[in-house]
Amino acid sequence: MVRLDGNRIPVNPDLVHFLAYKPVGVISTAEDTHGRRTVVELVDTDLRVWPVGRLDADSEGLVLVTNDGDLTNLITHPRFGITKTYVVLVDGDPSPSAIRSLSSGVELEDGPARA
């Protein structure tokens, strides 16, 4: 049973939601044709699940893994305007030009990002 502010929230028993810690070297996909370990392999389930969003292989952090297509769409589709916040720690000191580049925005595979 799930409650929010004392109110019972209906839960679909067919849907699963996991918050998985993705270590460095693990990729944020459901399957990999190159045999690399995936974040889905970290979750103990026989259900077909997928990660919501991505972290680079060189990154570590929490990734939502689910079989909930509606939630995945709500979180990832740009039309819903869900803001994502990432905390990044870097080794050493980034150059002034790297800081300017991140502040003005960089183009990623799935669209623009900025710090």
VEXDREN-2710 file (C-alpha; in Angstrom, 1 decimal):
% VEXDREN-2710
k/r/px/py/pz
1/MET/0.0/0.0/0.0
2/VAL/1.2/3.5/-0.9
3/ARG/0.1/6.6/1.0
4/LEU/0.8/10.3/0.3
5/ASP/-0.2/12.8/2.9
6/GLY/-2.2/10.1/4.6
7/ASN/-4.2/9.3/1.5
8/ARG/-4.1/5.9/-0.1
9/ILE/-2.7/5.9/-3.6
10/PRO/-3.9/3.2/-6.0
11/VAL/-1.1/1.0/-7.2
12/ASN/-1.1/-1.2/-10.3
13/PRO/0.4/-4.6/-9.1
14/ASP/1.7/-5.3/-12.6
15/LEU/4.0/-2.3/-12.6
16/VAL/7.4/-2.4/-11.0
17/HIS/9.7/0.6/-10.2
18/PHE/13.3/0.1/-9.0
19/LEU/15.9/2.8/-8.1
20/ALA/19.2/1.2/-9.1
21/TYR/22.7/2.4/-8.4
22/LYS/24.7/2.3/-11.7
23/PRO/28.4/2.1/-11.1
24/VAL/31.1/3.3/-13.6
25/GLY/31.4/0.9/-16.5
26/VAL/27.8/-0.2/-16.6
27/ILE/25.7/1.1/-19.4
28/SER/22.2/2.6/-19.1
29/THR/20.4/0.4/-21.6
30/ALA/18.2/-2.7/-21.4
31/GLU/20.4/-4.7/-23.7
32/ASP/23.9/-4.4/-25.2
33/THR/25.0/-6.1/-28.4
34/HIS/28.7/-5.7/-27.3
35/GLY/28.3/-7.8/-24.2
36/ARG/28.7/-5.0/-21.7
37/ARG/26.9/-5.1/-18.4
38/THR/23.7/-3.1/-18.3
39/VAL/21.8/-1.3/-15.6
40/VAL/18.9/-3.7/-16.1
41/GLU/21.1/-6.6/-15.1
42/LEU/21.5/-5.0/-11.7
43/VAL/17.7/-5.4/-11.0
44/ASP/16.4/-8.7/-9.6
45/THR/13.3/-9.3/-11.7
46/ASP/12.2/-11.6/-14.5
47/LEU/10.0/-8.9/-15.9
48/ARG/10.9/-6.9/-19.0
49/VAL/12.1/-3.6/-17.6
50/TRP/14.1/-0.6/-19.0
51/PRO/16.0/2.4/-17.6
52/VAL/14.3/5.8/-17.6
53/GLY/16.9/8.1/-18.9
54/ARG/20.7/7.5/-19.2
55/LEU/24.0/8.0/-17.5
56/ASP/27.2/7.7/-19.4
57/ALA/29.2/4.5/-18.9
58/ASP/31.9/6.7/-17.2
59/SER/29.2/8.0/-14.7
60/GLU/27.8/6.6/-11.6
61/GLY/24.5/7.3/-9.9
62/LEU/20.9/6.4/-9.4
63/VAL/18.8/5.3/-12.4
64/LEU/15.0/4.5/-12.4
65/VAL/14.3/1.1/-13.9
66/THR/10.7/0.2/-14.6
67/ASN/8.1/-1.5/-16.8
68/ASP/5.8/1.5/-16.5
69/GLY/5.6/3.0/-20.0
70/ASP/3.3/5.9/-19.0
71/LEU/5.8/7.0/-16.3
72/THR/8.7/6.6/-18.6
73/ASN/7.0/8.8/-21.2
74/LEU/6.1/11.4/-18.6
75/ILE/9.6/11.7/-17.4
76/THR/11.5/11.5/-20.7
77/HIS/9.3/13.2/-23.3
78/PRO/10.2/16.9/-23.8
79/ARG/6.6/17.9/-24.1
80/PHE/6.0/17.4/-20.4
81/GLY/8.9/19.7/-19.5
82/ILE/10.2/17.6/-16.6
83/THR/13.5/19.2/-15.4
84/LYS/16.3/16.9/-14.6
85/THR/19.1/17.8/-12.3
86/TYR/22.5/16.1/-12.2
87/VAL/25.3/16.6/-9.7
88/VAL/28.6/16.2/-11.3
89/LEU/32.0/15.9/-9.6
90/VAL/35.1/16.2/-11.8
91/ASP/38.7/15.3/-11.3
92/GLY/40.9/18.3/-11.3
93/ASP/39.9/21.9/-12.3
94/PRO/37.9/22.4/-15.5
95/SER/39.4/25.0/-17.8
96/PRO/37.6/28.4/-18.1
97/SER/36.6/27.5/-21.7
98/ALA/35.1/24.2/-20.5
99/ILE/33.1/26.1/-17.9
100/ARG/31.9/28.6/-20.5
101/SER/30.9/25.8/-22.8
102/LEU/28.9/24.0/-20.2
103/SER/27.3/27.2/-19.0
104/SER/26.2/28.2/-22.6
105/GLY/25.0/24.7/-23.4
106/VAL/26.3/21.6/-25.2
107/GLU/24.4/19.4/-27.7
108/LEU/23.9/15.8/-26.6
109/GLU/22.4/12.9/-28.5
110/ASP/19.0/13.6/-27.0
111/GLY/19.1/17.4/-27.2
112/PRO/20.8/20.4/-25.6
113/ALA/22.1/20.4/-22.0
114/ARG/23.7/23.1/-19.9
115/ALA/25.1/23.6/-16.5
END
